[in-house]
Amino acid sequence: MADRPNILIFMVDQLNGTFFPDGPADWLHAPNLKALAARSARFANAYTGSPLCAPGRASFMSGQLPHRTRVYDNAAEFTSDIPTFAHHLRRAGYSTTLSGKMHFVGPDQLHGFEERLTTDIYPADFAWTPDYAKPGERIDWWYHNLGSVTGAGVAEITNQLEYDDEVAYHAVRKVYDLGRRLEDRPWMLTVSMSHPHDPYVARKKYWDLYEDCAHLQPEVPAIRYAEQDPHSRRLFDACDFTKSTITDDDIIRSRRAYFANISYVDDKIGEILAALDGTRQADNTIVLFVSDHGDMLGERGLWFKMNFREGSARVPLMIAAPHLPAGKIATPVSTMDVTPTLCELVGIDIGPVLEWTDGESLVALANGTPRTTPVLMEYAAEGSIAPLVGLRFENWKYIHCEIDPPQLFDLATDPHELTNLADDPARSGLVARFAVLVTQTWDMPAFDAEVRSSQARRHIVYDALRNGAYFPWDFQPLQKASERYMRNHMDLNVLEHDKRYPRGE
């Protein structure tokens, strides 16, 4: 068992994959991620299973699309009977720990993790449930608005900075604890930070790094509301865009703070990797870096996520591991591929489970075997009034929604997705093939009906649970003060020996 490699997973929030064309872009101040990229298999076209936090993360952990996990939005329960990579690893003898965010909704706040070091940054109940029965309704108290853009700038502390400082602190302590070798189990530690997710506010030391940055304006300027596709118009409405006037300075400040927070995350990752190296665990640890989804960052006038455009749906994915040669891989892949990949890398057979999953191991692809299956995506949360599905295959992206015209983009010639080819007669055969693939993969009426039913059930349950005594599902980390540092049921000599590593130097 001790011969199996450890696994260290870094997940960040809302990091746009277009800034990782082959590891971090040259102009990003991210030395730790650049060093990791140099020894990693770099999947330059990786996509989320769903471009929103809770559904994207449930898909990442389980290898399943939202229509399987039933985590359609940020208030849908992730049920305890769905295996995750944490379950597979723990079942195989790994210790499994989470420090940070995973946006689990429901009473199970572990989902295979043996230990959780922090609470989550977002609530675990059903309050943020959209309602397809009220199309176009905007719920002001929790829906996105553009205040993150108009309020962008510098601060020494924020809600998000306080959270990620804590996440990194506990992760470093855990790496040191694991490094003391007080047990022989291999370990998996997932460190999940909230940045560079909005609000676009950064500490000055990172803000100053981007004073002369040449990338503070979107490559595609804002597109008029009337010229946007129907789903993008719904996102504009959901963000209450008419209530805000976005200036060039707002855009510049938002993007500058966002890039600054990438550097902040890089710093925190560096602290954790330094602890890994200092405890001499680096040579036997797989390191994976990924985001749950991206951020449009003002491209086309859109902000945040919630769509299948490149800025929103494409994420960085890098894996440094034996049997995965370092280098760039351009083939489209999915965050849902992580679960089968990790299991193959450490020798866990999940063959019986693979028929439940929508991902596949990346080991063969990284070693030169072509991938022949498309990447699948779903979205059925705020800003939508019917589920959307997407297919990414070779250079093509196809988007389908029962209430909208289809969209087809050739990302090789149109990386900014400016020309919808779905009505191009020269592409009619390709459109027809994608349309058939949609019907073979999804039962769209059934998908829509289940989303509506789930929303209706949750509205009833939430109203009931908030009437009278309220018992929260939010995770409460337990810290046993009586077991920390030196206490009188311990032998001081044993304690000081065990807590030191390396020993005898």
N, C-alpha and C positions, 0 to 999 in steps of 0.2 A: 504493500500500500504506500509506503513512504517513497517509493520510486516514482509514483505518479506526480506530474508537475502540479504546482500550485497555479491558481488562476486569479489575476487581478484585473477587474473590469472597471474602466472609467466610463461613466455615462454622463454626458452634459445635456443641457436643455436648450432646444431651439437653435442649434448651430447649423447654419446654412452650408450644405455640402459643396456648393459651388466655390467656396473659399478654400476647399481642399482638393484641388485638381489632381494632385499627386503628393499627398501630405499637405501641411499648411502652406498657403500661398507665400511666395518669397517675402512679400512686404509685411506679413504678419509678424509681430514680435512674439514668437512662441518657440523659444529654443528647446524646451523639453519635449514638446510634441514633434518638433523637427527631428530631434535625435531619435525619438521613438519611431517616426516614419522611416528613417533610414534603415531600420532593422525589421520592418514590418511588411507583410503583404498588404498593399494599399488598394482598397476597392474604390475606385474613383467615381463609380456610378452606383452607389448604394442608396436604397430607398426605404423609407419607413413603411410599415404595414398600414398605418393610418396617421395622417398629419395633425395629430392632437395628442396631448400628454398621456392621459390614461389609456385610451385605446392603443396608441403607438407603443406604450411600454408593456401593456399586456400581450400584444402581438410579439414584441421583442422577446419577452420572457418565455412565452409558450410556443412560439413558432406558428401561431394560428392567427388567421384574420379575425376581425371583429365579429363577423357573422357566426364564427365558431365560439369565440370567447364570450360573446354577448356583451363585451365592453364597447358599447357604441359611442360613448361620449365620456365626459369627465365626471359623471355622476352615476355610472352604471357599474354594478357589482361585478368584481372579478371573483368568481366562485372557487371554492376550495378544492373542487374535484378536477381542476385542470392542471396537469403536470407542467412544471416550469423547469428551466435548466437547474434551478436551485434544488428542486425535488430530485432530479436525475443524479446530480452530483452528491447530494446528501445520502441518497439511497446507496450510492456506490462507496460511501465511507468518507466523503469530504466533510470538513466543517464548513458551514456556509454563513456568511455574515453580510449584512447590508448597512452601510453608513450613508444616509441621505434619502433623497426623494425616490419614490417609485409610483406615487399616486394610485395606490391601491384603494379601491372603494369597497366598503363592506366590513364586516367584523373580522375577517381574516386579514391581518396586517403583516403576515410573514410569507406566505406562499412558497414555502420550502426553505426559507432562511431560518437557520437555527438561532440566530442572534441578530438583533437590530439595535444599532448604536444611537440613533437619533429618532425623533418623531418626524413626520412628514411636514412639508411646508404648506400643503394644501389639504382641505378637509376631506374626510373619508365617507361622508354621508351622501344622501340623494338630492341635496338642495339644488345642485347645478344641473338639473334635468331639463333639457329642451322639451318642446311640445310641438310635434308635427300637426296636432289638431288646431294649432293657432299659427298658421303660416305667416311669417313676417313679424311676429311679436318680438319685441326687443326687451330683454330683462335687464334693466339698467344696473342693478346692484352687483351683478357678476359678469355680465357680458363685457368683452373687450370694448374699450373706446380708445380714442387717439390721445388721451392724456399722457400716455407713455412717451409719445412723440413730442408733444408741445412742452412737456416737462423735462425733457432730456437734459443731462448735464452732469455735474460733479457733486459727490457727497462722500463723506468719510465712512458713513455707516447707513445702511438701509435694511429693510426686512430681509432682502435676498442676500446681502453681504453678511449679515449676522448669521444667517442659516448656513451659507457655504463655509464661512470661517469655522463653524462648529463641525460641519461634516468632515472637513479636512483634518481638523484637530483630532477627532475621534478615529479617523482612518489611520493617521500616523501612529497614534497610541496602539491601535490594533495590530499594525504591521510590526511594531516593536514587540508586542506581546507574542505574536506568532513566531517572531524571530528568536525568541528565547528557547524554542524547541522543548517545551514542557509536555508536549504530546506528539505522537508520531503520525497523526492523520494529515494528509494533504489538505490544503484549504482553498476556498474560493471567497474572495472579498470583492464585493461590488461597491464602488464609491460613486454616488450619483449626486451631482451638483446642480444647482438651479440656474446658474449663469451659462451662457450670456442672455438668457430669457429676459424680456422686458420686465420692469421699467428700465429704460436706457439711461442708467445712472452708474457712474464708475468712480473709483478712487482716483485722486489727482495723479498719483505716481504712474498709473496706467494710462489715464487720459493724455498725459503729456507725451507719451510715446507716439501719438498719432497726430501731432500738431500739423505736420506737413504731409499727411497721408494723401495720396492721389486718388483714393477710392471712396471719397466721402459723398459722392453723388451716385445715384443709381445709373446703371448702364441704359436702362429703358425708362425714360421720363414718364410721368403720370399720364395715363390714358383717360380720356373723358369718360364719365360715367356711362353715357349712352352707348359708347363704343366698346364697353367691356362685355365679356360673355355673361350669360345669365347668372351663373354661380358667383362670379366676381362681383356682380352688382348686389347680390344678396349679402356678400361679405361686407361691402361698403355700407349697406344699410345696417347690418348687425353691429358694426363698429360706430354707428351714429356719425358718419363722416360729415354730414351737413352742419353739425354743431361745432366743428373745428376748422380753422383755416391753417393749413400746413404751409409754412414758409420754407424757403431754401435753407435758412439757418436752422430750422427745426430738423430738417432732414440731415444736414451735416452733423449737428450735435448728436442726433440719435445714432447715426452710423458710427461716429467717432466713439461714443460710449460703448456701443456694441463691440467694436473691435478691441477697445480697452478691456472689456470684460473677458474676451478670449484670452488676453494676456494675463489677466487675473487668474483665470482657470488654469492656464499653463503653469503659473507660479505654484498653485496649490498641488497640481499633479507632480511638479518637480519636488516638492517637499515629501510627498508620499513615496516617490521613486527613490529619493535619497535615503529614506528609512529602509526601503527594500534592499538597496545596495549595501547600506551600513550593517544590516543584519545578515549579509551574505546569502540572500535568498533570490537575488536577481537571476542567477543562472538557471534556476529550476522553477521559474514562474512565467507562465503565459501572460502577456499583457494585451488587453483589448481596449480600444478606444472607439466610442460611438456616440451619436446623439439620438434623441427620440424622434425629432423632426427638425425642420429648418425654420427660417424666418425670411419673409419677402423683403424686408428692410427698405420699403419704398419703391421697389421695382414695379413698374406699371401703375404706381400709386397705391399698391397694396402693402399692408403691414401684417406682421405675425405669420400665421400658418393657415390651416383649414382648407387648403386646396392642393391640387396635384401639380402645380407649377414647380419648376426646378428649385427655386429658392425655398419653397415650403416643404416639398416632399423628399428632396435629396439630402442625404446626410453623410458626414464622414464615417468611414469604417476602416480601421487599421488593426491588424492582428500580428503581434510578434510572438512566434511559436515555432518549435521544431516541426518539421514536415510542412511548413508553409514558407516557401522561398520568398525573400524580400523582393519587392518590386511592385510596379503598377499593374493593376488588372482593370481593363476598361469594360469588361462584360457587366451588364446590369445585374445587381444582386439585391437582396433584401435583408433588413435587420431580422426578419424571421428565420434567416439562415443561421443565426448565431447558435441557437440551441443544438441543432444537429451537428454543427461544426465543433463546438466545444466537446460534445460527447465523443465524436470520433477522435479528436486530438488526444483525449485522455483514456481512450479504450473502453468506453461505455456503449454497450449494444442497446440502442433504442429502436431497433427494427420494428417491433410490434406497434410502436407509437407513431412511426413515420406516416402511416396512413391517415392519422389525425391531423398532420401538420401541413402547412402551406409553404414550408421552407425546405431547403436541402443543404447538405454539408458543402462547404466551400473548399474542402481539402483537395478534391480532384481538380476543381477549376484552377486553384492556385498552382497546381502542379502540371497544368497544361491541357487538361481534358475540357473540351468545349462544353458550355452549358447550352441546352436546347430548349429550356422552358422559360416562359415569360415571368417577370416580376409582377405580383398582384398587389393592388392597393384598394382600400375602402375608406369612405368617409360618410358618417351619418350623424353629425353632431351640430352644434349651433352654427347658424348661417346657412344650413341646408334645410330643405323641406321635403326631400326624398333622398334616399341613399345614392351616392356616387361611387363608381368603381373605375379603376384605372389599370391599364396593362402597359408595361415597359418591356420591349423586346427589340434586340439589336439596336438600330438607331431610331426606333419608332416609340411614340407614346400615344395611346388611345384612351380617351375618357368617355365614359357613358353614364348618363343619368336618364331615367325614364321620362322626365319632364323637360329635358333640354336637348338641343341638337348635339350630335356627337362631335368630338374634336379629335383630330389626328395631326400630330406634329412630327416632322423629320428633324430630330435634334442634331443630326450631322450638319445640315445646311442651315438650320434655323434654331440655334441654341437658346434664343430668347423667346421661342414659342410665339412668334408674331403672326404666323400664317397658318390658319386652320385649313388643312388639306382634305377635310372630310367630304367636301362638296366638289372636289377636283375630279373630273371624269377620268383622268389618267390614274387616279388612285382608287377607283370604285371597287376593283377586285380586292385590294388590300383592306379597304374599309369593310367589305362584306365578310372577309375572313375574320377580322377582329370582332365583328358583330356576332358571328357564329361562336367565336371563342367565349364571348361574354355570356351567351345563352347556355353554353356547355358548362361554364364555371359557376354561374349564379342563377338562382331563381329570384329575379328582381322583385316580382310582386310579393313573394313570401318574405324576402328580406325586408321590404318596406313594412309589411304587416307586423313582423316581429319587432321591429324598432318601435312602431307605434304602440304595440301592446306593452313592451317593456317600459316605455315612457309613462303610459297610463298607470301601470302597476306601481311604479316608483313614486309618482305624485301622491297616490293614495297612502302608501306606506310612510312616506316622509311626513305628510300632514299628521298622520296618526302618532308617529314617534315623537313629534315635537309638541304634542298635546299632553300636558302633564309632566311627570318626571322624565328627564332627558338623560339617557346614558350614551355618551359619545363613543364612536368607534375609533377615534384618533389614537394612534399608537403612543403609549406611555413608556418611554425607556426606563428601565430599572437600573439604578446604580446603588449597589450595596456598600454603603460606607464602612460597614463592619468587616468587609473583605478587602478593603483597599489599603495600600501602603502597609504599615506595621500595626498589628493588633495582638493582644495578649494570648490569643489561642494559637499563635504562630511561633515558630522558632526563628529568632532574628538571624541566626547564622545561615539557616536554610533559605530564608527569604532573600537575603542579600546575594547569596550565590545564584539562586534561580532567576532573580530579576536582572542580573548582569549578563550581557551578551555583546560581543564575544567575551569569553571568560579567560582569565589567566594571562592577560596581555597588559 
